[in-house]
Amino acid sequence: MNNPSSAAHGRVVVITGATGVLGRQTAQAFAAQGHSLALFGTDQNKLDILTQDLNLPDDNLLPVILDLGNRAAVLSAAEAVSNKFGRIHALTHLVGGWIGGKTLPETSDEDLTFMLAQHVWTTYHLFQAFSPKLAASGWGRVITISPSTVSNPPVERGIYNATKAAQENLVLTLAAELKPSGVTANIIQVRSIDVENKGTGTTPAEIIAAMYYLFSDAAGKITGTRIPLY
């Protein structure tokens, strides 16, 4: 299934990490399907370039420079999205960040603090701000990306896998909390993101195809899952 169902067209999709490689391609794909987009990023120049490339009407686009580590700012952004579009139907959390190549004794407190900020605090703040609005819409999708190594961590990836495991548990908890409201929350697991299509991992196109399916009405009963895409 390469496209969301026709009933899913014209919905409001929030994309974090929108100016990264996967974020850009996700924004382009969902814009092409007729959805309205709220794009969160931290680099004004990159966000400006993305919005120009998308060439969406102002009524269908809200670019926001946002520090996801700032709870008040995330709450304010959620209000801005809701005020502009009326409803919010999807949260696609694509913020990355990796520190590895170190054993646990070699890892600094600063390394752990950074990984917690990237993966746990951002997710926590987003879920606090957006879960009530998703529930109020009566239909919603939450999607995150995670490594295939979370349940079986290799050497020198300790804090990355630990913080992604915490993020996964937040997603699974959200899935349970929002299940009665018609909102699903799922995790797409990849070994790596193969940006250059070298056959070494999962390509952005393959990830987006999985997002399309999860975004469809046919996937309405799929929630609280880790989907292996590798």
C-alpha positions in Angstrom: 0.0 0.0 0.0 1.8 3.1 -1.2 -0.8 5.8 -0.5 -3.1 6.7 2.4 -6.7 6.2 1.8 -8.7 9.0 0.2 -10.5 9.6 3.5 -7.1 10.5 5.0 -6.5 13.4 2.6 -6.6 16.9 3.8 -5.6 16.3 7.4 -3.2 18.2 9.6 0.3 16.7 10.1 2.9 17.9 12.5 6.5 17.0 11.6 9.4 17.6 14.0 13.0 17.5 12.7 11.4 18.8 9.5 14.6 20.1 7.9 16.5 16.8 8.3 16.8 14.5 5.3 13.9 12.2 6.5 11.9 15.2 7.7 12.2 17.0 4.3 11.1 14.0 2.3 8.3 13.3 4.8 7.0 16.9 4.4 7.2 16.7 0.6 5.4 13.3 0.6 2.5 14.4 2.8 2.2 17.8 1.1 1.8 16.0 -2.2 -1.1 14.0 -0.7 -2.9 17.3 0.1 -2.3 17.5 3.8 -1.7 20.7 5.8 1.6 20.7 7.5 3.1 22.2 10.7 6.9 22.0 10.4 9.1 22.2 13.4 12.8 23.0 13.1 15.7 24.8 14.7 17.4 26.4 11.6 15.5 29.3 10.1 17.4 29.3 6.8 16.7 25.6 6.3 13.1 25.9 7.3 12.7 28.8 4.9 14.2 26.8 2.0 11.9 23.8 2.8 8.7 26.0 2.9 9.7 27.6 -0.4 10.3 24.2 -2.0 6.9 22.9 -0.8 5.1 25.8 -2.4 2.0 25.3 -0.3 -0.6 28.0 0.2 -0.2 29.9 3.5 -3.5 28.4 4.7 -2.0 24.9 4.6 1.4 25.5 6.1 2.8 26.6 9.5 6.6 26.6 9.9 7.8 27.1 13.5 11.3 27.5 14.9 11.1 25.6 18.1 13.2 24.3 20.9 11.5 21.0 21.8 13.4 21.0 25.1 11.4 24.0 26.3 8.1 22.7 27.6 6.4 26.1 27.5 7.5 26.7 23.9 6.1 23.3 22.8 2.8 24.0 24.5 2.6 27.4 22.8 3.4 25.7 19.4 0.6 23.2 19.9 -1.8 26.1 20.6 -0.5 27.8 17.4 -1.1 24.7 15.3 -4.6 24.2 16.8 -5.5 27.8 16.3 -4.5 27.9 12.7 -5.9 24.6 11.5 -8.6 23.9 14.1 -7.6 20.2 14.5 -4.5 18.1 14.7 -4.4 14.6 13.2 -0.9 13.4 13.2 2.4 13.9 15.1 5.5 12.5 13.3 8.5 12.9 15.6 11.7 12.7 13.5 14.2 14.5 15.7 17.5 12.5 15.7 20.8 12.7 17.4 23.4 10.1 18.2 26.4 9.8 20.4 28.2 6.4 20.2 31.6 4.9 19.8 32.1 4.9 23.5 31.9 2.3 26.2 29.9 3.1 29.3 33.0 4.1 31.3 34.1 6.4 28.5 30.7 8.1 28.3 30.4 11.5 30.0 27.5 12.9 32.0 27.2 15.5 29.2 26.7 12.8 26.6 23.9 11.2 28.6 22.3 14.6 29.2 22.4 15.4 25.5 20.8 12.0 24.5 18.1 12.4 27.2 17.4 15.9 25.8 17.2 14.7 22.2 15.0 11.6 22.7 13.3 11.6 26.0 12.5 15.3 26.9 11.5 16.2 23.3 9.1 13.3 23.2 7.7 13.9 26.7 7.1 17.6 25.9 5.4 16.8 22.6 3.1 14.2 24.1 2.1 16.5 26.9 1.2 19.2 24.5 -0.3 17.3 21.6 -2.0 14.2 23.0 -5.1 16.1 24.2 -5.5 17.8 20.8 -5.0 14.5 19.0 -7.6 12.9 21.2 -10.0 15.8 20.6 -9.8 15.2 16.9 -11.2 11.7 17.3 -8.7 10.4 14.8 -5.0 10.6 15.0 -1.6 9.0 14.4 1.7 9.3 16.3 4.8 7.9 14.6 8.4 7.8 15.8 11.6 6.2 14.4 13.8 4.0 16.5 16.8 1.7 16.0 16.5 -2.1 15.7 19.1 -2.5 18.5 16.9 -1.2 21.4 16.1 -4.6 22.7 19.5 -6.1 22.0 22.1 -3.2 22.4 25.5 -3.7 21.0 28.7 -2.4 22.5 29.5 1.4 22.4 25.8 2.4 21.9 24.7 2.3 25.5 23.2 5.8 26.1 21.7 6.0 22.6 19.9 2.7 23.0 18.9 3.5 26.6 17.3 6.8 25.7 15.6 5.4 22.6 14.2 2.6 24.8 12.8 5.3 27.1 11.3 7.1 24.1 9.7 3.8 22.9 8.1 3.3 26.3 6.6 6.8 26.2 5.2 5.9 22.7 3.7 2.6 24.0 2.2 4.4 27.0 0.7 7.0 24.8 -0.8 4.3 22.6 -2.6 2.8 25.6 -3.7 6.2 26.9 -5.2 7.3 23.5 -6.6 4.0 22.3 -10.2 4.8 23.3 -10.0 8.1 21.4 -9.2 6.7 18.0 -5.5 7.7 18.1 -2.8 5.2 17.3 0.9 5.5 18.3 3.6 3.3 16.7 7.3 2.9 16.3 9.1 2.2 13.0 12.3 0.4 13.8 15.2 0.6 11.3 18.8 -0.6 11.5 19.9 2.6 9.8 18.5 5.2 7.5 20.0 4.7 4.0 19.9 8.2 2.7 21.9 7.4 -0.4 20.1 4.2 -1.3 23.3 2.0 -1.0 21.4 -1.0 0.3 22.9 -0.6 3.8 19.6 0.1 5.7 16.1 1.4 5.2 15.6 4.2 2.7 13.5 7.3 3.5 11.1 6.2 0.8 10.6 2.9 2.5 10.0 4.6 5.9 7.5 7.0 4.3 5.7 4.1 2.7 5.2 2.6 6.2 4.1 6.0 7.4 1.5 6.1 4.6 0.1 2.8 5.7 0.0 3.7 9.4 -1.7 7.0 8.4 -4.4 5.1 6.5 -7.8 4.2 7.9 -7.0 0.6 7.2 -4.3 0.7 10.0 -6.7 2.0 12.6 -6.3 -1.1 14.8 -2.5 -1.1 14.7 -1.3 0.7 17.8 1.4 0.2 20.5 3.6 -1.7 18.1 7.2 -1.8 17.1 7.3 -2.3 13.3 10.5 -3.9 12.0 11.5 -2.2 8.8 14.8 -3.8 8.2 
